[in-house]
Amino acid sequence: MTSDIHCHTGGADGTVVGSIDAADSSDCEEYVIADISADGAWLSMCADDAPTLPAWR
């Protein structure tokens, strides 16, 4: 996946969702964050490595 730091989705119209995906090709469940209103606007990481809510505060 290539990151495009200059990609814009048109303002506040984006719809961002998060999900846990049990991928068959990985050793861990993936935590995925995606803007479903834009093509290719997503990122993922091993769910065990994702920060917890208290860590974000």
ABEGO torsion letter per residue (X at the ends): XBBBAABBAGEAABBBBBBBBBBAABABBBBBBBBAABBGBBBBBBAAABBBAAAAX
